[in-house]
Amino acid sequence: MTSTYRIVVGVDGSPASVAALRWAFRQAYARRGSVLAVCVWPWDPRREVTHAEATHAQCEALLSEAITVALADNPRVPVSGRVVVGRAAYELVKVARVADLLVLGSHGRGRVSRAMLGSVTEACVRLSTVPVVVLPHRAPVPATQPARALTAATV
């Protein structure tokens, strides 16, 4: 691990990922740590290079906006963002190898989804070598209240 507590957060622009980012900022602040927000987009070799450049730019904008929104609650946390190309679960787990914690938001898309984790989340829980926190999809948590989280142990 690192000398500074590092938290990696998967960000896809959804309300759940912004809530996960907010939760991670509160945890990093409490532990005097830092946050690395990561947005992953899949490479499609059948697409033109201009499409890839546009997708990368969209991810950068999405990441910047999510960080700005989440930092409004706690602007004193060191944060950086990274856009990565690849399969989301594998890339998030790879980036998180040098971190202390991986945080993900659950989308909660329906009754069946409540019983199961999403495919990216489930893969991260299974593959990660660091603890994974999965925040359930709920209404936004006010900054003054601690978030409730389901901590999944690695299998």
N, C-alpha and C positions, 0 to 999 in steps of 0.2 A: 504494500500500500504506500501511500504518499505521506509526507510529513504534514501536509495540509489536507483536511478532510475534503475529498472531491466527490461531487455528485454528478452523474450523467443523467440527463433527462431526454427522452424521446419526444420530439415535437413534430406534429403533423398539421398544426393549425386548428385542430378541433378544440372545442371548449374543454374537453377532458384533458388534452395535453397542456393547455394553458393552466388549468387547475393543478396539474401535476408539477408544472414549473413553479407556480406560486408556493406549493407545499415544499418543494425542494429549496426554494429561496429561504423559507422560514427555517428549515432544518440546517441549511448552510450557515445562516446567521447565528443560530444557537450554538453551532459547533465551530464557529469562526473558520468556515470552509469556503469553498467556491463551487460554482455550478458551470457545467459545460452542457449547453443545449444543442442537441443534434437533430438535424432533419435529414432523412435519407430518401433519395429518389432512385427508382430503378432505371438502369441503362437499357435502352432498347436499340440494338444495332440496326434494326430495320428503319429507324427514323433518321432524318437528316441531322447534321451537326447543328444547324440553326435551331432545331427543335430542342436538342439537348441543352444548348446555351440558354434558350428561353426557359426551359424547365429549371435549370440551375438558378437562374435569376429569380424565378418565382419562389423557389425554396429559400433563397437568401432573404427575400422580402417577407415571406411568411415567418421565418425565424426571427427576423428583426422586429416585426410587429408583435409576435408572441412574447419576446423578451421585454419589450417596452411596456406592454400591458401588465405582465406579471411583476415587473420591477416597481410598478407604481405602489405596490404594497410594502416593499422593502428595498429601497434603492441603494443600501449600503453593502450589498453582497457582490463580491467579484464574480463576474459572469463573462463567458465567451460563447460564441456560437460557431458551429461547424456544419457545413453541408457536405454530405457524403453520398457517393454513388454506389449502389449495390442493393442487395436484399436486406430489407429493414432489420429483421431480427439478428441476422449474422453481423451486420455492421454495428448495430447498437451494442451487442455483446462484445465485439472486438474493441470498440472504443472504451467500453466500461471496464476492460481488464485492468487498467491502471487506476481505476477509481475505487471508492469505498462503497458506493451504492449506485444502483440503476433504478430510476423512477419512471413509471409509465402510467398513463391515464387509460382507464377502461372506457370504451365507447358505450357499452350497455344498450345494444340495439334492439332488444326485445326479450321476451320471456325465455326463449331457448338460450340466448346469449348470456342471460344472467347465470345460468347453470354452468356455462363454460367461459373460459377466457378467449379473447380474440386470438387469431392465429399468430400474429406477431408477438403479442403478450405471452402466449403460451410457450412459444419457441424461446423467447428470452428467459422465461422462468426455468425452462429445461436446460438451456445451454450456458447460462451465465455462471461465472466463477465467483461473482460477488453477490451479495444480497440484492433482491429485487423487491421493490415496493410497487404494488399496483393499487392505484387510487380508484375506487369505484365511481362510476358516473353518477353524479348527483348535481343538485343546484350548486352554484358557486359558494365556496366557503368564505365567510368574511375574514379579513386579515387578522382580526382580534381573536378568532376562535381556532383552536388547533384542528387540523384536518384529521379525519379518521381514515386509517389506511389498513389494508390487508397486506400483511407481509408474507410473501411466499418464499419458503425455503427452497434452495436448489435441490433437485432430485438426483 
